[in-house]
């Protein structure tokens, strides 16, 4: 699919994600900031777990409410809350720093409560018959943005202006930049209220398939959350003795691999969707296996890139299948249910990941390996039953 063939509203939404992509470096800088100001990997994992718990019921509550409310307003709320959280991170100094960090993280987690609205918005605004092709572009543009901006920011923060003080200024910058993204949403993204969310005629909810989706969500959530970014940061910076620049180099390598993966996914026939998901899981398993062996930096960079290629390969087919299982008029509620389910599964995984990494820096990847293998096997079995082909018709 060419860029010009994508509806204007969908293009505007993709450009919004391209605009906010550089700010994702905060997700790397924040745990690094905690570690460099005296927190251990075990304490960082426990800190993230403590903030996770309150988000579970709130995610479902807001998802249900946005069945009636304009989803666009929820996207605005996300950016406002993130902006406040990042500014609090940047101002966290002195005796009150722990309180401000916890408050900022709690506000950012409240923002994450609304993340299911992204998927609900995508389900409505993207054309149903082009989900696979659309999601290739949806992934590609933000990765290009990261590829351009991450190495510059990584070099500045890793070598030119290293240390927690520079991280705080970065937090403040991206917090204030939220004003720009909020304005973009307000002026350029269309509203999505109840009248825009009517399922196509003949839609039938299939509980059996939805249970399969939930089983995969459980495997995937646990696989990734048992080896979160804090594990990579701890390994690269405190075991391999690199800087945040090298962490951003890994992010750049994964962006390149993801961009290549979007083109590869476009060449996979739609009827082979479950095979693509299974293959992607096995690629992710290989990444986890190599990381569990404590590789040197350049091997870690290469294998992380390979893992993201695998994730990008399967993502469009999985998201398309998910959207076909969910009625549009209840999109925000269903996506909130799935998100709450993920959060419930992941409540204690940051603490577990931190504990495993405190025993051995790459032990969490071993746990992920097993789960990726199970998920891959699951989809290869499902592929033989032609479920994907029947649902996509």
Protein Blocks (a to p, Z undefined) as FASTA:
>chain_A
ZZklpcfklmmmmmmmmmmmmmmmmmmmmmmmmmmnopafklmmmmmmmmmmmmmmmmmm
mmmmmmmmcfklmmmmmmmmmmmmmmmmmmmgcjllmmmmmmmmmmmmmmmmmmmmmmmm
mmmmpcfklmmmmmmmmmmmmmmmmmmmmmmmmmmmmmmmgcjklmmmmmmmmmmmmmmm
mmmmmmmpccddfklmccdehiacdfklmmmmmmmmmmmmmmmmmmcfklmmmmmmmmno
pafklmmmmmmmmmmmmmmmmmmmmmpcfklmmmmmmmmmmmmmmmmmmmmnopafklmm
mmmmmmmmmmmmmmmmmmmmmmmmpcfklmmmmmmmmmmmmmmmmmmmmmmmmmmmmmpm
klmmmmmmmmmmmmmmmmmmmmmnommmmmmZZ
